[in-house]
Amino acid sequence: MEGDPSPVGQDWSLHEAVAVAGALAVDPLVGLSPMVAVRRRAEYGPNELRSVETRPWWRRFLGQFQSSLIYLLVGAVIVALAAWWIEGSGGWPVDALVIAAVLLLNATLGFVQESKAANAVAALGRMTAVMSSVLRDGRRQRIPSAELVPGDLLLLDEGDAVGADARLLAAAALRVQEASLTGESEPVLKDPAPLGAPAPVADQTSMVFKGTAVVQGSGRAIVTATGMASEMGAIAKLIDSTREEPTPLQTEVARIGRMLGVAVVVIALIVVATILALSEIGDIGDVAAVLLLAVSLAVAAVPGRR
């Protein structure tokens, strides 16, 4: 019984526990051997839900510049550089450098805050890593749930988190809290007897599922699905396929930002046009001064980062 599993069907709740053990090539009294467990983990992968693909650091940094008001400040840098070049007085373009420094500081602060949040989530995930008790080669072992493979003999006791989907072999007053999976608030009494007909997950009393918790009793079960193949993995796939829409608040903030950017540009253009029309422009230095005034108006209208 050490070979690769040959499933008898996807709905394990309908089959006798002995038939499930045979299909998954495991001795219900001994469990898998370490060698078979290693081979199956290489075949099925770790018992983990697929995490959201993280963006490279440079893309996260550039993402800090994706704002209409930031675009306005970038435009102000370009105008300030043009004014410095027109003026031709030598030295450094102080105005452009100051605005660019503010942009970089703003992006750096946002990047650091985002990185800290991501690191905190990752640390929390490591702290809450689930351990599972299994029977391998006839010996009880405590292993990270990420190392569970189909065919593993899972030993369940009160207070344990269920590390993978599994078909019950035996149960003694076993009650499992499945609210995280089914929304059912009351613990479900489990029974290793096979079901007579297909049933929804909430009514599959002969199964236990990844992400649930044992609140009473004890049991023994054969792991039938891990990772993204589990019922919790199916939910994760649905979440992945759902398009994330901006919240009403985010939409409104973006709209106000665009309106403010357009208003600032219009006001700056009107002011510059009025000055050019009513003032006597004597030389190129006067044009540079007007351009710097437009830059000052744009920068003053941009709200600071809070």
Secondary structure, DSSP 4 states (H G I P E B T S, - for coil): --S----S-S-GGGS-HHHHHHHTT--TTT-B-HHHHHHHHHHH--S-PPPPPPPPHHHHHHGGG-SHHHHHHHHHHHHHHHHHHHH---S--HHHHHHHHHHHHHHHHHHHHHHHHHHHHHHHHHHT--EEEEEETTEEEEEEGGG--TT-EEEE-TTPBP-SEEEEEEEEEEEEE-HHHH---SPEEP--SPPSS---GGG-TTEE-TT-EEEEEEEEEEEEE-GGGSHHHHHHHHHHHSPPPPPHHHHHHHHHHHHHHHHHHHHHHHHHHHHHHHS---SHHHHHHHHHHHHHHHHHHSPPP-
